Amino acid sequence: MSKSNPSDIKVAVPTPGAFAGLKALNLQVFVMIAAIIVIMLFFTWMTDGSYLSARNVSNLLRQTAITGILAVGMVFVIISAEIDLSVGSMMGLLGGVAAIFDVWLGWPLPLTVAVTLVLGLVLGAWNGWWVAYRKVPSFIVTLAGMLAFRGILIGITNGTTVSPTSAAMSQIGQSYLSDSIGFTIGVVGLLAFVAWQWRGRMRRQAMGLASPASTSVVGRQALTAVIVLGAIWLLNDYRGVPTPVLLLALLLLGGMFMATRTAFGRRIYAIGGNLEAARLSGINVERTKLAVFAINGLMVAIAGLILSSRLGAGSPSAGNIAELDAIAACVIGGTSLAGGIGSVAGAVMGAFIMASLDNGMSMMDVPTFWQYIVKGGILLLAVWMDSATKRRA
């Protein structure tokens, strides 16, 4: 089965394998939607309706935001046939550094945010340089980073919690949008998303490429509008749309655009699908992989800022095993660990499934050890389904 169909390669003729891959992707999307519905119905029943209360949905989406943002960066790393095990420790380090800037040094918020984001880019590029130019396996490079970044965090904080963060810093992870602003952003975002999809469909038709039926497109867009506006209405019944959820939505749209509408995104799929073919087609593999890891570092920095802001502190243990949640979200969302296959939307949906399970089991007072067992079983099931789908294709 062809894993990618990048426009950089000279000949891009649709093949039966490509259509099989499209069908498999659609199947995975429907399976995830069905899984979300089943999870929500089950926990709603078990908690006598409390699971779908406005307050809990708000908390659930805030939980999703951090893992979802990590997944937006991680999905590109995995699509390029690499892995990053350092994101949890890197998130803890960058969140701790941001807390130090805010609490100990008293820096203004814009400077704290800017420096933290730059540090995220640098740390991500550091990982990418070793992988792309020194040819060290990403598993080893990022495993070393996981240990080193955690050690640096413990060292610079002296093993203590850095708190409390300022009121300005806390706004990043604890604030909410007003009702009117939330609805306005939702409507404008939906209109832009619909226009973007129709423009892409018209371009495909103009080039003579296969495109979905208009009724199918309208149906999906209507369902998306109902879900988005319904969620905003429910969130407004509590305090409004949480700021981290808005950030996740913006990064989700940005990641989807980069993956599907840019030459850079097509290069990532090409590299993960067939490294040598991508190199022979003129793609600068090393530079692309370096950029992928740098972007991942930027996503980690944003997640780190949200985490420290939400906790009101920088902790030496922050971000522990967060990399596993991000990887699991990508895999559950249909990303292949072999590279070349995956989507940003699927990864964020996977993050939502993970957060839904955590939230629901916590509300039911399920012991922690059972929560880990259930999440591990679901991850194994997702990988098995991915492998079974490929064998049938």
MONOR-V807258 format. One record per residue. N is the residue number from 1. RES is the residue in one letter. SS is DSSP state (H for helix, E for strand, C for the rest). D_LAST is the distance of its C-alpha to the last C-alpha in Angstrom with 2 decimals. Layout:
# MONOR-V807258
n: <N:N>
res: <RES:RES>
ss: <SS:SS>
d_last: <D_LAST:D_LAST>
This chain:
# MONOR-V807258
n: <1:2:3:4:5:6:7:8:9:10:11:12:13:14:15:16:17:18:19:20:21:22:23:24:25:26:27:28:29:30:31:32:33:34:35:36:37:38:39:40:41:42:43:44:45:46:47:48:49:50:51:52:53:54:55:56:57:58:59:60:61:62:63:64:65:66:67:68:69:70:71:72:73:74:75:76:77:78:79:80:81:82:83:84:85:86:87:88:89:90:91:92:93:94:95:96:97:98:99:100:101:102:103:104:105:106:107:108:109:110:111:112:113:114:115:116:117:118:119:120:121:122:123:124:125:126:127:128:129:130:131:132:133:134:135:136:137:138:139:140:141:142:143:144:145:146:147:148:149:150:151:152:153:154:155:156:157:158:159:160:161:162:163:164:165:166:167:168:169:170:171:172:173:174:175:176:177:178:179:180:181:182:183:184:185:186:187:188:189:190:191:192:193:194:195:196:197:198:199:200:201:202:203:204:205:206:207:208:209:210:211:212:213:214:215:216:217:218:219:220:221:222:223:224:225:226:227:228:229:230:231:232:233:234:235:236:237:238:239:240:241:242:243:244:245:246:247:248:249:250:251:252:253:254:255:256:257:258:259:260:261:262:263:264:265:266:267:268:269:270:271:272:273:274:275:276:277:278:279:280:281:282:283:284:285:286:287:288:289:290:291:292:293:294:295:296:297:298:299:300:301:302:303:304:305:306:307:308:309:310:311:312:313:314:315:316:317:318:319:320:321:322:323:324:325:326:327:328:329:330:331:332:333:334:335:336:337:338:339:340:341:342:343:344:345:346:347:348:349:350:351:352:353:354:355:356:357:358:359:360:361:362:363:364:365:366:367:368:369:370:371:372:373:374:375:376:377:378:379:380:381:382:383:384:385:386:387:388:389:390:391:392:393>
res: <M:S:K:S:N:P:S:D:I:K:V:A:V:P:T:P:G:A:F:A:G:L:K:A:L:N:L:Q:V:F:V:M:I:A:A:I:I:V:I:M:L:F:F:T:W:M:T:D:G:S:Y:L:S:A:R:N:V:S:N:L:L:R:Q:T:A:I:T:G:I:L:A:V:G:M:V:F:V:I:I:S:A:E:I:D:L:S:V:G:S:M:M:G:L:L:G:G:V:A:A:I:F:D:V:W:L:G:W:P:L:P:L:T:V:A:V:T:L:V:L:G:L:V:L:G:A:W:N:G:W:W:V:A:Y:R:K:V:P:S:F:I:V:T:L:A:G:M:L:A:F:R:G:I:L:I:G:I:T:N:G:T:T:V:S:P:T:S:A:A:M:S:Q:I:G:Q:S:Y:L:S:D:S:I:G:F:T:I:G:V:V:G:L:L:A:F:V:A:W:Q:W:R:G:R:M:R:R:Q:A:M:G:L:A:S:P:A:S:T:S:V:V:G:R:Q:A:L:T:A:V:I:V:L:G:A:I:W:L:L:N:D:Y:R:G:V:P:T:P:V:L:L:L:A:L:L:L:L:G:G:M:F:M:A:T:R:T:A:F:G:R:R:I:Y:A:I:G:G:N:L:E:A:A:R:L:S:G:I:N:V:E:R:T:K:L:A:V:F:A:I:N:G:L:M:V:A:I:A:G:L:I:L:S:S:R:L:G:A:G:S:P:S:A:G:N:I:A:E:L:D:A:I:A:A:C:V:I:G:G:T:S:L:A:G:G:I:G:S:V:A:G:A:V:M:G:A:F:I:M:A:S:L:D:N:G:M:S:M:M:D:V:P:T:F:W:Q:Y:I:V:K:G:G:I:L:L:L:A:V:W:M:D:S:A:T:K:R:R:A>
ss: <C:C:C:C:C:C:C:C:C:C:C:C:C:C:C:H:H:H:H:H:H:H:H:H:H:H:H:H:H:H:H:H:H:H:H:H:H:H:H:H:H:H:H:H:H:H:C:C:C:H:H:H:C:H:H:H:H:H:H:H:H:H:H:H:H:H:H:H:H:H:H:H:H:H:H:H:H:H:H:C:C:C:C:C:C:C:H:H:H:H:H:H:H:H:H:H:H:H:H:H:H:H:H:H:C:C:C:C:H:H:H:H:H:H:H:H:H:H:H:H:H:H:H:H:H:H:H:H:H:H:H:H:C:C:C:C:C:H:H:H:H:H:H:H:H:H:H:H:H:H:H:H:H:H:H:H:H:C:C:C:C:E:E:C:C:C:H:H:H:H:H:H:H:H:C:E:C:C:H:H:H:H:H:H:H:H:H:H:H:H:H:H:H:H:H:H:H:H:H:H:H:H:H:H:H:H:C:C:C:C:C:C:C:H:H:H:H:H:H:H:H:H:H:H:H:H:H:H:H:H:H:H:H:H:H:H:C:C:C:C:C:E:H:H:H:H:H:H:H:H:H:H:H:H:H:H:H:H:H:H:H:C:H:H:H:H:H:H:H:H:H:H:H:C:H:H:H:H:H:H:C:C:C:C:H:H:H:H:H:H:H:H:H:H:H:H:H:H:H:H:H:H:H:H:H:H:H:H:H:H:H:C:E:E:C:C:C:C:C:C:C:H:H:H:H:H:H:H:H:H:H:H:C:C:C:C:C:C:C:C:C:C:C:H:H:H:H:H:H:H:H:H:H:H:H:H:H:H:H:H:H:H:H:C:C:C:C:H:H:H:H:H:H:H:H:H:H:H:H:H:H:H:H:H:H:H:H:H:H:H:H:H:C>
d_last: <7.00:10.28:11.68:14.65:16.51:20.12:23.03:24.97:23.16:25.02:22.37:19.78:18.21:15.17:12.32:9.44:7.26:9.72:9.52:5.86:7.32:10.30:9.11:7.81:11.24:13.09:11.95:13.23:16.35:17.11:16.73:19.14:21.51:21.62:22.29:25.08:26.63:26.68:28.15:30.78:31.78:32.10:34.24:36.24:37.14:37.98:40.17:41.92:40.54:41.47:37.88:37.63:41.17:41.72:42.92:39.97:37.38:39.29:39.20:35.49:34.67:37.07:35.29:31.95:33.52:34.01:30.64:29.00:30.96:30.07:26.35:26.79:28.01:25.78:22.48:23.47:24.48:21.18:19.21:21.56:20.45:23.79:25.25:28.58:30.37:33.64:33.09:34.83:37.89:37.90:37.89:40.75:42.63:42.35:43.26:46.16:47.33:47.27:49.34:51.79:52.22:52.84:54.93:56.76:57.14:57.38:55.33:54.69:51.23:50.11:51.00:49.28:46.03:46.19:46.93:44.25:41.57:42.83:42.77:39.14:38.29:40.36:38.88:35.32:36.32:37.98:34.76:32.98:35.79:35.49:31.72:31.70:35.05:36.06:32.62:32.97:29.68:29.06:28.94:32.51:33.83:32.84:33.84:37.20:37.27:36.62:39.71:41.84:41.31:42.14:45.21:46.35:46.01:48.13:50.61:51.22:51.55:53.66:51.35:52.64:51.21:52.10:53.18:53.87:52.15:54.04:53.71:52.19:49.51:48.75:47.98:44.62:43.13:45.52:46.38:45.19:45.15:47.67:46.55:47.24:45.59:42.45:42.13:43.03:40.40:37.78:38.70:38.96:35.63:33.91:35.61:34.58:30.94:30.93:32.69:30.26:27.21:29.04:30.22:26.73:25.64:28.74:28.14:24.65:26.25:29.10:26.86:25.06:21.68:19.50:20.72:20.42:23.17:26.43:26.65:23.38:24.73:28.11:26.78:24.91:28.01:30.32:28.45:28.59:32.30:33.05:31.46:33.17:36.54:36.50:35.92:38.75:41.01:40.42:41.00:44.16:45.42:45.71:46.58:44.19:41.01:41.07:41.28:38.44:36.11:37.23:36.57:33.03:32.41:33.84:31.81:28.60:29.36:30.42:27.27:25.08:27.30:27.15:23.36:22.80:26.14:27.51:27.15:27.46:24.37:22.34:23.83:22.66:18.97:19.65:21.40:18.74:15.97:18.19:21.77:23.40:21.97:23.21:26.55:26.95:26.35:29.39:28.10:30.59:28.29:31.22:32.62:29.34:28.68:32.32:32.01:28.91:30.88:33.97:32.23:30.95:34.59:35.77:33.50:34.85:38.37:37.92:36.58:39.53:42.02:40.71:40.77:44.35:45.47:44.04:45.63:48.78:48.80:47.24:46.52:46.02:43.25:41.45:37.71:37.42:33.75:32.67:30.21:28.29:28.17:26.91:24.14:23.20:23.23:20.80:18.33:18.77:18.28:14.74:15.92:14.31:17.20:15.85:16.68:15.53:13.79:16.01:18.59:22.27:22.28:19.62:21.77:24.88:23.41:22.58:26.20:27.43:25.70:27.31:30.64:30.49:30.16:32.98:35.17:34.74:35.30:38.30:39.78:39.46:41.18:38.39:39.48:37.96:36.61:34.60:33.20:31.86:30.41:28.62:27.19:26.06:24.38:22.50:21.37:20.14:18.31:16.62:15.45:14.28:12.24:10.70:9.94:8.69:6.23:5.01:5.44:3.82:0.00>
